[in-house]
């Protein structure tokens, strides 16, 4: 943010002396030469050459006073000294995420559609954190490594859809890949990982993969990385869409929600995290807000002002104007000033040609 200010504004009081100087200059006496009938052809002008030195001098003095007041441009700077968290989001893309047990605007939406905007809002609220994304289903893949480019991250998240990975629910592998990404960019203190956590979003139970969820939890605990789990979807029977060969929705069938809540709670609490249930869109938002509060750094910013002096930009034109006024005035001639007189009356004697002459007496 830019601001403009004057360091010594009291210098502008000196401008009050200019009218007084002009008044005193106008009262000084000068010799006068009277020229008869000159008033008939003389046309006064504000821009007469004789007035240029005075005008230039006044403008130069005004700018000089402004320069002495020291105009400055002030820019407010903030230097953030603290560092943010490293966060890996592990998102379940198994086919069960197609279950439409959420609503938005009175219409049914699936679990992924309900979770995406909540994740986006979570990312936007943490601009100083490095965030990455791991997608898992039957296998686990890194979609985005840790990055502070959250606009790019949001664009990648928009591309996420169910069916990108072979079906299944490899929760342990998803956590393992997320922990590996955090290990590659680690910040340690006393052998413990600092400032990192994993957010796991799933709606099912682990049924694929080489790594069990508790094995991943043990790795996370050994590295001091808490895992926050968000269980998506409702319990019990939920509507699941049926598609034809062309991918068009043709109806619904009923399926049982298979979220393994006890296992997720054990993983989360073992690592120092917490399990949250997202039964509805509002519950999902509350879950991410709770995670945001639990793992939030209060940044301490050191602020300073960057000041740029604008004195030369005003002083240089001021000296140029004063120099021009001095050159134009120059050494004046000793001749007296000329004052035009109007036409004489028929009965009046002729005006004197000079102040030292008197009219000749009339001859009889």
N, C-alpha and C positions, 0 to 999 in steps of 0.2 A: 504494500500500500504506500503510495507516494503522497507526501505533504510538502507544502512550501511555507516557509516562515522567514521572519527577519530576526537576526541575532541582536541588533542594536536599533530598534525602531525609533528611539528618541532623536536620532539624527534628523528626522523629518521636521523637527521643530525649527531647524535652521532655515527651512523654506520661508518661514515667516519674515525673515530679514530681506527677502528679495523685493517685495513691494515697497519697503522703506528705502532701499537702495535706488529703485527706479524713481521714486518721488524726489529724492535728494538730487539725483542726476538731472531731472527735468527743471529744477530750480536754479541751476548754475547760470551765470551771466556769460554771454558770448557777444562779440561785436556783430553788428547787423548792417547789411548793405540793402538799401531799399531800391527796388527796380520798378519804375512806373509801369502801369498797365499789365504787369505780369500775371495778376490774378485772373485776367480774362482768358488766358490760355493754359494756366496751370491746372492739372487734375491730380488731386492727392491720391495716393495709393498705399494700401497697407503693405504691399510687397515691394515697396521702393528699395532700391539697392542700398540706400543709406541706412535702412533699418535692419539689414541682414546681420551685421555684426552683433547688434544687441539681441536679436532673436536667437542667434546661434549661441551666444554666451549664456543666455537664460536657460536654454535647453540643456547646454552642457553642465551648468551648475545643478540643475534639477537631477540629472543623471548621476552626477558626482555625489550628491547627497544620498541618492538611492543606493549607490555602491557602498558608501560609508555605513549604511544601515545593515550591510552584509546579508543579502538575500541568500537563502539556503534551500536545497532540496533534501528532504529527510525521508529515508526509506526504512520501514520497520522490518527487521529480520528476526527470524526465530530459528534457533539451532536445536534440534531434538537430539538429546544425548543418550536416551535409553533405547533399547532394542526391543523388537516385538517378538511374538511367539512364532514357532514353526508348527504348522498344523497340517495334518494329512486327513482328508475326507475319504473314507472308504464307503462306497455306495453300492448297494446290492442291485443288480440288474437281472435277477432271476425272473422267470415268467410269472411267478406269483405276484410280482409288483404290478401286473396288469389288473389285479382285482380292483373293482370300482366301488370301494366302500368309503369314499370321500365325496363331498359335495362343494361346489363353488357356484354361487349365483343360481342356486336351484337345480343345477345340472350335475350329473355324476361325473367324477374324474377318477383316474386310477391313482395308485399310490405314488408313482414317480411324478406324475403331474402335480400332485399335492405337495411333494417334498421339494421340488426344484425351486420355486419362488422363495421358499424359506431358506434354502441354502444360499441363494443369491443375496438375500437380505443379510444373512450372517456374514458373508464375505465383504459386503459393502461397509459393514459396521466396524471392520477390523483393517483399515487401510495400511497400518504399519506392520502387519504380520505377513510372513511368507506362507502361502497356502498352496497345497498340491492336492491332486485327486487320484484315487485308485478306484478302478471299477472291477467288480468281481461278480461272477455267476458260477459256472462250472470251473472256471479258472480265474486268475487275478492278473490284471494288467495296470500299468501306470499310464494314466491318460495325460496328466500334467504334473511335472516335477514341482518342487517348491519354487514359488515365484511371487514377486511383489507386483507384477503386472496383472492387476485384477480385472482390467477390461478384457485382456486376452483370455483370462481364466473364465470369465462369464461367457465369452463367445464359445469356448470349448464345452462348457456345461450345457449350452443350448443344443449342441449336437448329440448329447447323450440320449439314447433311446434303448428300449428293451429289445433284445435280439442281436446285439452286437457281439455277444460272447455266447458260447455253447451253454446250454441250460444246466442248472444245478445251483447249489448254495455252498460255496467254499469260503465260509466265514474266516476260518483259520488262515487260509492262504491270503485272503484280502488284508487281514491284519499284519501278516508277515511281510508282505510287499510294502505296506505303509511304514512299518518299523524300519525296513531296509532303507527306504528313502530318507527317513529322519536320521539314520545312522550315517548316511553319506554326507550330510551337512550338519554335523553335530557341533554343539557348544557344550563343553563339559566343565564341571567344577568339582574337584575332589573325586573324580571318577564317575560322577553322576551326570546324566543328560539334563541340561537346563533349558527351560522355556519351550517345551514341546508337548503336544498331546495329539491323540487320534480321536476323530469322531466317526463312529461306526453306525451306518444306517442300513437296517435289514428288516425283513418281514418274515423270516423263516428260521429253520434249524439247519445246522451244519450237516451236509450229507455228501460233500465232495472234498477233494483236495488232500494234500500230503500233510498238512499241519492242523492239529486240533486247536480249537479256540483257546483252551486252557494252556496249551504249550505256547501259543502266541502271547497270552497274558503273562506267563512267566518271563518271557523275553522282555516284554514291556516293563514289568516291575523291576527287573535287573538293570534296566537303563533309565529308571525313574521317569517313565512316560505313562501318564494316566490315559485310560481309554474311556470315552464317554459314548455310551450306546443309546441309540434312539430306535425303539421298536415301532415300526410303521404298521398301520392297519388295525382293524377291530378284531376282537376275539369271536370265535364261533363261525357260523355259516356266513359267507360273504358272496356277493354277485361277481361272477367271472365272465368276461365277454367271450363269445364264440365268433370266429372269423371264417370266411370262406377261402377258397384257393387264391383269390385275388387280394386278400387282406381286408375285405369289407366286413364290418361288424354285422352279423346276422341275428344275434340274440344273446342270451345269457344262460349260464348254468350255475348251479350252486356248488361251492367248494368250501372245505374246512380250512380256516386260517391255522397255520402250523408254527407260529412264532414260539421259539423256545425261550420263554422269558426267564426261567430259573438259570439257564446256562449264561444268558447275556448279563444278568445281574451279577452272577459270580465273577465273570470276566471283568466287569466294570469295577466292582468293589474291591477285587483283589489288587487292582492296579492303582487304586485311589481315585477312580472315577465314579460315575453314577449312571444308572439306567433310567431313561425317561420313556414313557409310552406316548405315542402320537395317535390317539384314537380319532382325532379330527384335525382339521387344518389349524384351528386355534391352539390345540394341544401341541402340535408340532412347533408352532412359533414359540410357545412358552418353553418348550424343551430347549430350543437353541438359545433363547434369551437367558435361561438358567446356566447354560454352558458358558455363554459370553461373560456373565457376571462372575462365575467361578474361576475363570482363567482370563483375567483382564489385568493388563499392566497400566498403572497410572504413570503416564509419561511426564517427565520433568523437562521443560523446555527452557533454555537460556535465551533471553531476548536481548538484542542490542540494536542500536540505531546506526545506520550508515548515512553520513551527512556529506553532501557535495556542495562546495562553495560556488555560488553563481556570481561572485564579485567581479571577476574579469569580464563577464558578458555585459556588464553595465558600465564598468570603469573605462574600458577601452573606447566605446562610443562617446563617453563624456569628454575624454581628453581630445578626441578627434574634433568634436564640436568646438571646444574652447580654443584649440589651435587654429581652426578655420576662422573663428571670430577675430582672433588676434591678427591673422594675416590680412583679412579683409579691411580691418580698421586702419592699419598701417600708420606711418607718420603723416599727420594732417598738414595741409597747407596753412600758411599764416593769413590767408585771405579771410575776411569776415564772412559770416553766414549771410545768405541771401534771403530776404523776406519780400515776398510779392506784395505790391500794393494795388488796390483797385483803381479804376478810372477816376480822375479828379473831376470835381464839379466845375462848370464853366466859369464860375466866379472865383474859384480857389486858385491860389498861386501854384505853379508847378512844384511837384515834390522834389526835395533835394536829392541829388544823385548819390551823395555819400553823407555819412553822418557829420563830416567835418566841413561841409559846404553850406553857404547861405545863399538865398536867391538874390540876384542883382537888383538894385533899386531901379525903378522905372524912370525913364527920362522924360522931362517936361518939354 
